[in-house]
Amino acid sequence: MQLSQIKKDGLFRVTKVNPGNECVSCLMALGLVPGQHIRLTHEAPLGDPIAVAFSGCHMSLRLCDAAEVEVEAV
């Protein structure tokens, strides 16, 4: 499933990232790599953007960028 499809209060593991996306490559530099645990912390009222937490980082992402990250439920 894509990161843009996850629901709040769940813990997920990153399985695949698209390093061709500039935003995602910056996230990879911050530690968002396959095997990393990630969770959704906030969602905007209309769904875009979302806020995620991983490795002590809290980031806001547009859904189009979050769709470039594949995750699985833990």
DAWO-V897803 format. One record per backbone hydrogen bond with DSSP energy under -1.0 kcal/mol. NH is the residue of the N-H (numbers start at 0). CO is the residue of the C=O. E is the energy in kcal/mol with one decimal. If there is no record, write none. Layout:
((NH,CO,E) (NH,CO,E))
This chain:
((2,68,-2.7) (4,1,-2.0) (5,2,-1.1) (11,37,-2.6) (12,71,-2.9) (13,35,-2.8) (14,69,-2.7) (15,69,-1.5) (17,67,-1.1) (20,17,-1.7) (24,20,-2.4) (25,21,-1.5) (26,22,-1.8) (27,23,-2.2) (28,24,-1.4) (30,27,-1.2) (31,26,-2.3) (32,30,-1.6) (34,13,-3.3) (35,32,-2.3) (37,11,-2.9) (38,52,-1.7) (40,50,-2.9) (41,50,-1.5) (43,48,-2.2) (46,43,-2.3) (49,60,-2.6) (50,41,-2.9) (51,58,-3.0) (52,38,-2.3) (53,56,-2.1) (56,53,-3.0) (58,51,-2.7) (60,49,-3.2) (65,61,-2.4) (66,62,-1.7) (67,64,-1.5) (68,65,-1.6) (69,15,-3.2) (70,0,-3.2) (71,12,-2.0) (73,10,-2.4))
